[in-house]
């Protein structure tokens, strides 16, 4: 096996970059398709957000809450009980 495949420090940055590229490409594809052919079955993300929040205004609050809980959960997962090398933990 090649030496560069044994170094797993590159796996997460490359994986996150690919995830972002695929996400933006998917967004661009569906937005372009919706803008080129505006029908009730092809809607843009802006129209989707407008429609959902006009029917259920608290969706904005719930979306922000879910995003905050997601980011907070990841932060807790990453940094809870993290100690620098040489530190002493009492619990």
Z-matrix of the N, CA and C atoms (Angstrom, degrees):
N
C 1 1.451
C 2 1.528 1 108.63
N 3 1.306 2 116.20 1 142.81
C 4 1.454 3 120.40 2 -178.00
C 5 1.523 4 110.86 3 -65.19
N 6 1.323 5 115.99 4 148.52
C 7 1.464 6 121.10 5 -176.82
C 8 1.532 7 111.87 6 -63.65
N 9 1.330 8 117.70 7 -34.96
C 10 1.457 9 119.43 8 -178.15
C 11 1.528 10 112.05 9 -69.29
N 12 1.322 11 118.61 10 -20.88
C 13 1.465 12 120.93 11 176.68
C 14 1.523 13 111.86 12 -79.71
N 15 1.327 14 117.08 13 -17.40
C 16 1.457 15 120.57 14 177.63
C 17 1.522 16 111.93 15 -81.18
N 18 1.307 17 118.15 16 -14.68
C 19 1.455 18 122.05 17 179.85
C 20 1.526 19 109.17 18 -91.54
N 21 1.311 20 116.93 19 102.45
C 22 1.454 21 121.26 20 -175.69
C 23 1.524 22 113.52 21 -82.06
N 24 1.331 23 118.63 22 0.01
C 25 1.461 24 120.46 23 176.62
C 26 1.521 25 111.19 24 -66.31
N 27 1.302 26 117.65 25 -21.63
C 28 1.461 27 121.19 26 -177.75
C 29 1.532 28 111.81 27 -88.65
N 30 1.326 29 117.44 28 -17.27
C 31 1.464 30 120.87 29 -173.90
C 32 1.526 31 111.78 30 -61.87
N 33 1.333 32 118.07 31 -49.40
C 34 1.468 33 120.06 32 -175.97
C 35 1.528 34 113.04 33 -68.66
N 36 1.324 35 120.76 34 -45.98
C 37 1.472 36 118.33 35 177.49
C 38 1.531 37 112.84 36 -60.60
N 39 1.331 38 116.71 37 -41.28
C 40 1.464 39 119.74 38 179.02
C 41 1.527 40 110.19 39 -67.49
N 42 1.321 41 117.22 40 -42.85
C 43 1.466 42 120.95 41 178.90
C 44 1.516 43 112.38 42 -61.77
N 45 1.328 44 116.96 43 -43.27
C 46 1.470 45 120.59 44 178.80
C 47 1.519 46 109.99 45 -66.43
N 48 1.316 47 117.58 46 -41.64
C 49 1.475 48 120.23 47 178.22
C 50 1.529 49 110.76 48 -61.34
N 51 1.324 50 117.23 49 -44.47
C 52 1.472 51 120.00 50 178.12
C 53 1.526 52 111.34 51 -63.40
N 54 1.318 53 116.85 52 -40.70
C 55 1.458 54 121.61 53 178.74
C 56 1.531 55 110.28 54 -60.59
N 57 1.333 56 116.36 55 -43.51
C 58 1.465 57 120.11 56 179.20
C 59 1.530 58 111.24 57 -67.58
N 60 1.316 59 117.15 58 -42.47
C 61 1.467 60 120.65 59 179.72
C 62 1.527 61 110.46 60 -62.54
N 63 1.326 62 116.63 61 -45.17
C 64 1.465 63 120.04 62 179.14
C 65 1.523 64 110.37 63 -63.93
N 66 1.319 65 117.31 64 -41.30
C 67 1.462 66 121.01 65 178.77
C 68 1.519 67 112.51 66 -62.48
N 69 1.325 68 116.95 67 -45.98
C 70 1.468 69 119.88 68 179.03
C 71 1.530 70 111.00 69 -67.23
N 72 1.315 71 117.32 70 -37.48
C 73 1.468 72 120.19 71 178.18
C 74 1.526 73 110.43 72 -64.54
N 75 1.321 74 116.81 73 -42.60
C 76 1.462 75 120.67 74 178.19
C 77 1.531 76 110.53 75 -63.24
N 78 1.336 77 116.23 76 -44.59
C 79 1.465 78 120.27 77 177.31
C 80 1.528 79 110.50 78 -59.04
N 81 1.322 80 117.00 79 -47.26
C 82 1.461 81 120.79 80 179.77
C 83 1.517 82 112.53 81 -61.26
N 84 1.317 83 116.60 82 -40.14
C 85 1.459 84 120.91 83 179.57
C 86 1.528 85 111.35 84 -62.48
N 87 1.334 86 116.49 85 -51.26
C 88 1.460 87 119.63 86 -176.49
C 89 1.530 88 112.25 87 -69.86
N 90 1.330 89 117.84 88 -35.87
C 91 1.465 90 120.13 89 177.17
C 92 1.530 91 110.52 90 -66.06
N 93 1.330 92 116.47 91 -44.03
C 94 1.463 93 120.25 92 178.79
C 95 1.514 94 110.95 93 -62.11
N 96 1.319 95 116.32 94 -43.50
C 97 1.465 96 120.84 95 179.21
C 98 1.531 97 110.46 96 -62.07
N 99 1.330 98 117.10 97 -41.61
C 100 1.470 99 120.85 98 -179.60
C 101 1.528 100 111.40 99 -69.73
N 102 1.321 101 117.44 100 -37.57
C 103 1.466 102 119.96 101 -179.35
C 104 1.531 103 111.71 102 -74.04
N 105 1.328 104 117.57 103 -32.32
C 106 1.463 105 121.10 104 178.83
C 107 1.525 106 112.57 105 -75.34
N 108 1.319 107 117.01 106 -27.98
C 109 1.449 108 121.69 107 -175.70
C 110 1.534 109 109.71 108 -136.99
N 111 1.345 110 117.77 109 74.11
C 112 1.468 111 119.85 110 -176.16
C 113 1.533 112 111.98 111 -73.23
N 114 1.305 113 115.68 112 96.95
C 115 1.458 114 122.06 113 176.53
C 116 1.528 115 107.38 114 -126.20
N 117 1.319 116 117.72 115 169.07
C 118 1.470 117 118.65 116 178.27
C 119 1.534 118 113.90 117 -61.03
N 120 1.315 119 117.27 118 -19.65
C 121 1.464 120 118.82 119 179.29
C 122 1.525 121 112.90 120 -94.31
N 123 1.323 122 118.13 121 -14.46
C 124 1.460 123 122.45 122 177.34
C 125 1.518 124 108.37 123 -114.49
N 126 1.323 125 117.44 124 95.54
C 127 1.463 126 120.51 125 -178.57
C 128 1.522 127 109.67 126 -114.29
N 129 1.325 128 115.77 127 154.69
C 130 1.459 129 121.19 128 177.85
C 131 1.523 130 109.59 129 -84.16
N 132 1.320 131 115.72 130 165.57
C 133 1.458 132 120.41 131 177.25
C 134 1.527 133 110.40 132 -63.50
N 135 1.332 134 117.75 133 -38.45
C 136 1.459 135 121.13 134 178.82
C 137 1.520 136 111.25 135 -61.14
N 138 1.328 137 116.80 136 -44.25
C 139 1.456 138 119.78 137 179.34
C 140 1.519 139 110.95 138 -66.69
N 141 1.320 140 117.66 139 -38.84
C 142 1.461 141 121.24 140 177.87
C 143 1.524 142 110.53 141 -59.31
N 144 1.342 143 116.68 142 -48.33
C 145 1.471 144 120.47 143 -179.53
C 146 1.524 145 110.00 144 -64.03
N 147 1.341 146 117.40 145 -43.49
C 148 1.462 147 120.51 146 178.27
C 149 1.519 148 111.19 147 -60.05
N 150 1.316 149 117.49 148 -46.50
C 151 1.459 150 121.59 149 -176.75
C 152 1.533 151 111.32 150 -64.72
N 153 1.322 152 116.15 151 -47.51
C 154 1.465 153 119.49 152 -178.26
C 155 1.527 154 110.67 153 -63.56
N 156 1.334 155 117.49 154 -45.12
C 157 1.463 156 119.50 155 -178.23
C 158 1.524 157 112.63 156 -73.12
N 159 1.332 158 118.27 157 -23.74
C 160 1.466 159 118.83 158 175.71
C 161 1.528 160 111.07 159 -74.47
N 162 1.321 161 117.38 160 -30.45
C 163 1.465 162 121.12 161 177.72
C 164 1.532 163 111.58 162 -85.15
N 165 1.334 164 116.41 163 -30.99
C 166 1.461 165 121.32 164 -177.90
C 167 1.530 166 108.15 165 -141.78
N 168 1.351 167 117.32 166 86.79
C 169 1.476 168 120.63 167 -175.22
C 170 1.529 169 114.52 168 -58.41
N 171 1.314 170 117.91 169 -28.19
C 172 1.460 171 119.47 170 -179.97
C 173 1.524 172 112.79 171 -71.81
N 174 1.320 173 117.72 172 -6.23
C 175 1.463 174 120.58 173 177.98
C 176 1.528 175 110.70 174 -60.35
N 177 1.331 176 117.40 175 -33.06
C 178 1.463 177 120.89 176 177.59
C 179 1.524 178 109.65 177 -63.29
N 180 1.326 179 116.20 178 -46.08
C 181 1.460 180 120.97 179 178.34
C 182 1.524 181 110.96 180 -62.05
N 183 1.319 182 117.00 181 -47.70
C 184 1.458 183 120.58 182 -178.80
C 185 1.523 184 111.88 183 -64.71
N 186 1.330 185 117.31 184 -37.81
C 187 1.463 186 119.96 185 176.47
C 188 1.522 187 111.55 186 -62.94
N 189 1.332 188 116.53 187 -44.22
C 190 1.463 189 120.31 188 176.95
C 191 1.513 190 112.09 189 -64.78
N 192 1.331 191 116.10 190 -39.40
C 193 1.461 192 120.30 191 178.10
C 194 1.521 193 111.26 192 -62.95
N 195 1.331 194 116.75 193 -46.05
C 196 1.466 195 120.12 194 179.29
C 197 1.527 196 111.47 195 -63.64
N 198 1.330 197 116.55 196 -40.54
C 199 1.462 198 119.78 197 177.99
C 200 1.528 199 110.40 198 -63.84
N 201 1.331 200 116.75 199 -43.63
C 202 1.464 201 120.44 200 178.51
C 203 1.513 202 112.46 201 -63.79
N 204 1.329 203 116.90 202 -41.11
C 205 1.465 204 119.94 203 177.94
C 206 1.527 205 111.06 204 -65.36
N 207 1.322 206 116.45 205 -38.00
C 208 1.462 207 120.46 206 178.42
C 209 1.528 208 110.74 207 -63.85
N 210 1.339 209 116.55 208 -49.10
C 211 1.465 210 120.20 209 -179.53
C 212 1.526 211 110.59 210 -65.90
N 213 1.329 212 117.26 211 -40.59
C 214 1.463 213 120.18 212 177.94
C 215 1.514 214 112.65 213 -64.34
N 216 1.328 215 116.24 214 -39.44
C 217 1.465 216 119.74 215 178.29
C 218 1.530 217 111.30 216 -65.37
N 219 1.322 218 116.13 217 -42.05
C 220 1.471 219 118.57 218 177.02
C 221 1.524 220 110.90 219 -64.01
N 222 1.330 221 116.95 220 -41.90
C 223 1.466 222 120.03 221 179.04
C 224 1.517 223 110.95 222 -61.40
N 225 1.314 224 116.52 223 -43.86
C 226 1.464 225 120.13 224 177.79
C 227 1.521 226 110.95 225 -62.55
N 228 1.301 227 116.03 226 -43.09
C 229 1.464 228 120.74 227 179.29
C 230 1.526 229 111.05 228 -61.01
N 231 1.325 230 116.18 229 -42.76
C 232 1.461 231 119.92 230 -176.45
C 233 1.526 232 113.17 231 -73.70
N 234 1.333 233 117.19 232 -43.04
C 235 1.460 234 119.36 233 -167.72
C 236 1.523 235 115.94 234 -114.49
N 237 1.304 236 121.08 235 1.08
C 238 1.456 237 121.10 236 178.00
C 239 1.523 238 109.05 237 -71.45
N 240 1.284 239 117.04 238 129.66
C 241 1.465 240 124.92 239 -179.63
C 242 1.521 241 112.90 240 62.47
N 243 1.317 242 117.07 241 23.86
C 244 1.465 243 117.76 242 175.42
C 245 1.513 244 108.04 243 -80.36
N 246 1.299 245 116.71 244 131.90
C 247 1.449 246 122.39 245 178.51
C 248 1.520 247 108.72 246 -130.25
N 249 1.320 248 116.48 247 139.12
C 250 1.465 249 118.40 248 177.33
C 251 1.531 250 110.73 249 -66.55
N 252 1.310 251 117.54 250 159.38
C 253 1.461 252 120.16 251 179.87
C 254 1.539 253 110.70 252 -56.99
N 255 1.319 254 115.58 253 133.61
C 256 1.468 255 121.13 254 179.23
C 257 1.511 256 113.72 255 92.09
N 258 1.335 257 118.88 256 -6.06
C 259 1.452 258 120.54 257 -179.48
C 260 1.521 259 110.13 258 -77.76
N 261 1.323 260 115.59 259 154.85
C 262 1.455 261 120.50 260 179.23
C 263 1.516 262 108.32 261 -108.83
N 264 1.316 263 116.81 262 128.64
C 265 1.455 264 121.45 263 -178.85
C 266 1.515 265 109.82 264 -102.10
N 267 1.343 266 114.89 265 131.86
C 268 1.462 267 119.50 266 178.08
C 269 1.523 268 110.20 267 -99.46
N 270 1.279 269 119.04 268 5.41
C 271 1.453 270 118.72 269 -178.84
C 272 1.454 271 110.43 270 -178.90
